[in-house]
Amino acid sequence: MIGEFKDFIAKGNVMDMAVGIIIGAAFTAIVSSLVADLINPFIGIFTGGIDFSNMFVVLGGGEYASLTAAQEAGAAVFAYGSFINAVINFLIVAFVVFMLVKMVNRVKEAAVKPDDVAPEVPTGPSELDILIEIRDALAADRKAS
C-alpha cells in the first residue's frame, strides 16, 4: 500500500495539480486584492457610493435597520443587494482575469524566438494538378501514335 501511495504521489500529474492549486490560491489573493483595493473604490466614485449590501426585503414583514439586524433577529430575508454585489464582483474579477490572461499570452508570444518557429514545409502539387498532368500526358501520347 505504501508503494502504491508513493507511485501515486510521484506521478507528474499529481504534482502539477498541487502546484496549480497553490499558484491558483495565490493568484486568487492577488486578483481579490486588485478588485477590492484598487478597482472597487473607483466604481464607488462613479456609482455615487451606493452600497448594495444593505438592500433587502424582509419576507415575513417587519422593519429592521440593517441586513445584519434582520438576520440576527432570525427574520426571513431576501438579500438581493448581496446578490447584486456578488454579480458585480464576479464581472470585475472575470474581466481582470481576462486581461491578465491576455497579457500573459502576449508575453508568451513575444518570448517565442524566430528559431523556435518551425520552418514552413513546401507543399507539392495538389491532386488535381497531378491528374491534369496525367491527362495531358495521355492526350500527348494519343496524338503521337
Disulfide bonds with the S-S distance in Angstrom:
none
